[in-house]
Amino acid sequence: MKVIKNILITFLIANLVIVAGTGVYSHFCGDAKRAEAKSFKVSSVTDGDTFKIKKNGKIITVRLIGVDTPESVATRSDLVNTDWGKKASKFTKKILSGKKVTLKYDKSKKDIYGRTLAYVYYKKSGKTIFLNNQLVKKGYARAVYYAPNKKYKAKFEKSQKYAKKHKIGFWKDGFSNAFPSKTE
C-alpha cells in the first residue's frame, strides 16, 4: 500500500511540473504577474485621480490607489472644489487623454463606489512612468492609505515628504488651500 501511495504522489508531482511548465497551470490558477497587469486606452479623465477606460465593450471607472488629489468636480456638499483640484485634473488629462495605460492591482480591486482600484503606468519617450507616485511627487496629490491596499504606501509617503520639504505643487501654497475643510 505504501509503495502505491508513493507512486501516486510521484505521478501527481510530475504532472504538476509538466502542467506548470506548459502554462496551463497559470491559465487556470491565475499567474499573478500576468493577471496583475492589463493595458487599456483611456476614454476620458474625470479628475486628478479618476478616469475611464473601455474594457470588453463597457466603460469602467478607474480610481488611483494610494493617492488623493484635491477636488475639482465634487458635487457632494461636504467637499470643496479648489484651484489645486483643477490643476491636478488638468495635469492628469494632459498625460492620460487618449493614451494607453497599464493597470496593476493590489489586494482589493474595487472601492465602495464600484470603481476599479489600480496603480497606473504610462509610457513617455519609451520610459514607463508610475502615475500614482508622479502625482504625489509633483505635489498634485497627497498619499492616502485605505486598507488593504498598501503595496506602495511607503513609496508614496516618501514622495509626499519630498514634495512637502521642497514645497512642490500645492505644498508651496499650504495643504489647507488644496484640501480645505468645509464649514457652514
C-alpha positions in Angstrom: 0.0 0.0 0.0 2.8 2.4 0.9 4.5 1.7 -2.5 1.3 2.5 -4.4 0.9 5.7 -2.3 4.5 6.8 -3.2 4.0 6.1 -6.9 0.8 8.0 -6.9 2.4 11.0 -5.1 5.3 10.9 -7.6 2.9 10.8 -10.5 0.9 13.7 -9.2 4.1 15.8 -8.6 5.4 15.0 -12.1 2.1 16.0 -13.7 2.0 19.3 -11.8 5.5 20.1 -13.0 4.5 19.3 -16.6 1.3 21.4 -16.4 3.1 24.3 -14.7 5.8 24.2 -17.4 3.2 24.4 -20.2 1.4 27.4 -18.9 -1.9 25.5 -18.3 -1.4 25.9 -14.6 -1.0 29.6 -14.8 -4.0 29.9 -17.1 -6.4 28.1 -14.7 -4.8 29.1 -11.4 -4.0 32.7 -12.3 -0.4 33.6 -12.9 -0.2 36.6 -10.6 2.2 38.6 -12.7 0.3 38.1 -15.9 -3.1 38.6 -14.4 -2.0 41.7 -12.5 -1.1 43.9 -15.4 -3.5 44.9 -18.2 -3.3 47.7 -20.7 -6.3 49.9 -21.8 -6.9 53.1 -23.7 -8.1 56.0 -21.6 -11.5 57.2 -22.9 -11.9 60.2 -20.6 -10.4 61.8 -17.4 -12.8 62.7 -14.6 -10.4 64.5 -12.3 -6.8 64.2 -11.0 -7.2 60.7 -9.6 -10.1 59.2 -11.6 -10.5 58.3 -15.2 -12.4 55.9 -17.5 -11.4 53.1 -19.8 -13.2 50.8 -22.2 -13.0 47.2 -21.2 -14.8 44.4 -23.0 -17.2 47.0 -24.5 -18.0 48.6 -21.1 -16.9 51.9 -19.7 -15.0 51.3 -16.4 -14.1 54.0 -13.9 -10.6 53.7 -12.5 -9.5 55.3 -9.2 -5.8 55.6 -8.5 -4.7 53.6 -5.4 -2.9 55.3 -2.6 -3.3 58.9 -3.7 -5.9 61.7 -3.4 -5.9 64.8 -5.5 -7.8 68.0 -4.4 -11.4 68.1 -5.6 -12.3 69.7 -8.9 -15.7 68.2 -9.9 -17.2 67.3 -6.5 -20.9 67.5 -6.1 -21.2 66.4 -2.5 -22.0 69.2 -0.1 -19.1 68.2 2.3 -16.4 68.6 -0.4 -14.9 71.8 -1.7 -13.6 72.2 -5.3 -10.3 74.0 -5.4 -7.8 75.6 -7.8 -5.3 72.9 -7.0 -8.0 70.3 -7.8 -8.4 71.9 -11.3 -4.6 71.9 -11.7 -4.3 68.3 -10.7 -7.2 67.4 -13.1 -5.5 69.3 -15.9 -2.2 67.6 -15.3 -3.8 64.1 -15.4 -5.8 65.0 -18.5 -2.7 66.2 -20.3 -0.9 62.9 -19.5 -3.7 60.4 -20.0 -6.2 61.7 -22.6 -6.3 59.1 -25.4 -3.3 57.3 -24.2 -2.8 53.6 -23.3 -2.2 52.8 -19.7 -1.2 49.7 -17.8 -3.2 48.9 -14.7 -1.8 46.9 -11.8 -3.9 45.9 -8.9 -3.5 45.3 -5.1 -5.5 43.2 -2.7 -8.8 45.0 -3.2 -9.8 45.7 -6.8 -12.9 47.7 -6.2 -13.9 50.6 -3.8 -17.2 51.1 -2.1 -18.4 53.1 -5.2 -17.7 50.2 -7.6 -14.7 51.9 -9.2 -11.7 49.7 -10.2 -8.7 50.5 -8.0 -5.3 50.5 -9.7 -1.7 51.5 -9.9 -1.4 53.2 -13.2 1.6 53.3 -15.6 2.0 55.0 -18.9 4.8 55.4 -21.5 6.6 58.6 -22.2 9.5 58.7 -24.6 9.9 55.0 -24.2 10.1 55.2 -20.4 7.5 53.8 -18.1 6.1 56.3 -15.6 4.2 55.4 -12.4 1.4 58.0 -12.4 0.2 57.5 -8.8 3.7 58.3 -7.5 4.3 61.0 -10.0 1.2 62.9 -8.8 2.4 62.8 -5.2 6.0 63.7 -6.0 4.9 66.7 -8.1 2.5 68.0 -5.4 -0.7 67.3 -7.2 -1.8 64.6 -4.7 -1.4 63.5 -1.2 -0.6 60.0 -0.1 -3.5 58.2 1.5 -4.0 54.7 2.7 -7.1 52.6 2.6 -6.8 49.0 3.8 -5.9 46.6 2.5 -4.1 48.3 -0.5 -0.7 49.1 0.8 1.8 47.8 -1.7 3.3 51.3 -2.4 2.3 53.1 0.9 5.9 53.7 1.9 6.9 54.9 -1.6 4.0 57.4 -1.7 4.8 58.6 1.8 8.4 59.2 0.8 7.4 61.1 -2.3 5.0 63.2 -0.2 7.7 64.0 2.3 10.0 65.1 -0.6 7.3 67.3 -2.2 6.4 68.9 1.1 10.1 69.5 2.0 10.7 71.2 -1.3 7.4 73.0 -1.4 6.4 71.4 -4.7 2.8 71.8 -6.1 0.1 72.5 -3.5 2.7 72.2 -0.7 4.0 75.7 -1.7 0.6 77.2 -1.0 -0.2 75.1 2.0 -2.1 71.9 2.4 -5.3 73.7 3.6 -5.6 75.6 0.3 -5.6 72.4 -1.6 -7.8 70.4 0.9 -9.9 72.9 2.7 -12.4 71.7 5.3 -16.0 72.8 4.6 -17.5 74.7 7.5 -21.0 76.1 7.4 
